Each structure stands twice: as structure tokens, then as C-alpha cells.
Amino acid sequence: MGNSNMPMGFTFSMSANEKAMNNFARMNEEERARVIEKARNVSSKHEMEKLIQDLGERDKFF
């Protein structure tokens, strides 16, 4: 799955959180697809920041 399939706000926010980026990179394709779908359904900057924060703390994410 390439970066072109990811919401811009998601990639921008994730670039500021190395732990989230690393956790995302370690996910399998199905997990990444679920995260991207969640990102597509975000309706505010605050929600996106929370999604990325939770992704950085992967044990809390799933």
C-alpha cells in the first residue's frame, strides 16, 4: 500500500511521531488498512492527533 492511499493529514501527523511511524511500519497489511480507514473517518485535527498518539502507543490502539 503506497503513501498515495493515505490521507494527507495522517501522513503529516505521523511524520511528527517516530514511534507511531515505526509501529505502523511493523503492522501487517490488514492492520495498516484498518488504521488508514480510521484516519479517513477522522473529522478534526484533534481526532487525527489522538489517532496518531494512540498509534504511538500501539498496545492501546487495538
Buried (B, 14 or more C-beta within 10 A) or exposed (E): EEEEEBBEBBBEBBEEBEBBBEBBEEBEEEBBEEBBEBBEEBEEEEBBBEBBBBBBEBEEBE
